[in-house]
Amino acid sequence: MVSLKKLPEEVQPLLGEAKKTARRQYIRGRVAAAKATAPRKTRTSAKAVAAAGTAGAASAYFFDPIAGKRRREQVRERATTLFKRNGRTENA
């Protein structure tokens, strides 16, 4: 390898800039490779957040220790009545 001290003085700054440019390109390449192999962050969709919130609210509503049992019985009765009513109209 050629030493920088043996080259003319006007060429030395040019080689220094070439080294800086080469180093920058090398570092950019390493960073790009690291980004390409790194696990990507996934973003939770708004629909998933809304569905989770709705499920949480429904479970809190039905599993309430004070009034949850009464609410579950009401829903059970309404569903049973709805299925019986629809069953009769289809068979008639």
Phi and psi in degrees as a GROMACS rama.xvg file:
@    title "Ramachandran Plot"
@    xaxis  label "Phi"
@    yaxis  label "Psi"
@TYPE xy
-85.6946  133.253  VAL-2
-78.015  144.188  SER-3
-68.8928  -23.5267  LEU-4
-72.2195  -25.0936  LYS-5
-83.6464  -16.8856  LYS-6
-82.0817  158.271  LEU-7
-60.9882  153.638  PRO-8
-64.2817  -31.9036  GLU-9
-73.1186  -20.1086  GLU-10
-88.0898  -27.6776  VAL-11
-57.5653  -46.2968  GLN-12
-63.0823  -33.5388  PRO-13
-65.3608  -40.4719  LEU-14
-68.3158  -34.9975  LEU-15
-61.8245  -42.0407  GLY-16
-67.5173  -37.2553  GLU-17
-63.7225  -40.2825  ALA-18
-63.9884  -42.0873  LYS-19
-62.4849  -43.6012  LYS-20
-63.8745  -43.2066  THR-21
-63.3917  -41.9879  ALA-22
-63.4884  -42.7064  ARG-23
-60.65  -44.7349  ARG-24
-63.7828  -39.9078  GLN-25
-62.5023  -45.9168  TYR-26
-65.8789  -41.6419  ILE-27
-60.7192  -40.0858  ARG-28
-63.6284  -41.9062  GLY-29
-64.5028  -42.4936  ARG-30
-64.605  -43.2704  VAL-31
-62.2619  -40.6366  ALA-32
-65.7542  -39.4543  ALA-33
-65.6392  -41.0568  ALA-34
-65.8145  -36.2183  LYS-35
-69.3309  -32.4233  ALA-36
-95.2392  -10.9007  THR-37
-73.337  146.851  ALA-38
-65.516  139.738  PRO-39
-86.363  145.201  ARG-40
-78.4874  130.172  LYS-41
-96.4875  145.74  THR-42
-106.414  133.39  ARG-43
-77.3692  131.113  THR-44
-75.0392  158.845  SER-45
-65.6071  -33.612  ALA-46
-65.2388  -39.9975  LYS-47
-66.4726  -39.1526  ALA-48
-65.7497  -42.1618  VAL-49
-65.164  -41.5243  ALA-50
-64.5209  -41.1912  ALA-51
-66.1426  -39.7996  ALA-52
-64.9018  -41.6407  GLY-53
-65.3399  -43.3331  THR-54
-63.302  -39.8672  ALA-55
-65.7548  -41.729  GLY-56
-66.6472  -40.8353  ALA-57
-65.5828  -41.385  ALA-58
-67.4761  -37.2749  SER-59
-66.5061  -35.4596  ALA-60
-67.6124  -44.8951  TYR-61
-83.3204  -28.8042  PHE-62
-100.16  20.285  PHE-63
-62.9733  129.274  ASP-64
-67.6163  -21.4526  PRO-65
-91.1715  -54.3435  ILE-66
-114.116  3.46315  ALA-67
-64.0964  -39.6735  GLY-68
-62.1169  -45.2039  LYS-69
-62.2266  -42.1424  ARG-70
-64.4028  -42.7293  ARG-71
-62.4888  -41.2759  ARG-72
-64.0094  -40.2707  GLU-73
-62.4199  -44.6924  GLN-74
-64.2023  -41.7396  VAL-75
-60.7667  -45.0018  ARG-76
-63.8603  -44.5948  GLU-77
-64.3184  -40.7295  ARG-78
-66.0247  -42.3065  ALA-79
-62.4991  -45.2443  THR-80
-62.5248  -42.6509  THR-81
-62.3689  -44.8687  LEU-82
-67.3804  -37.7505  PHE-83
-66.3277  -43.8821  LYS-84
-63.0302  -44.3291  ARG-85
-69.4062  -33.7733  ASN-86
-64.5989  -38.3471  GLY-87
-70.3473  -40.2994  ARG-88
-68.9709  -32.9074  THR-89
-72.8584  -37.2673  GLU-90
-77.382  -23.3099  ASN-91
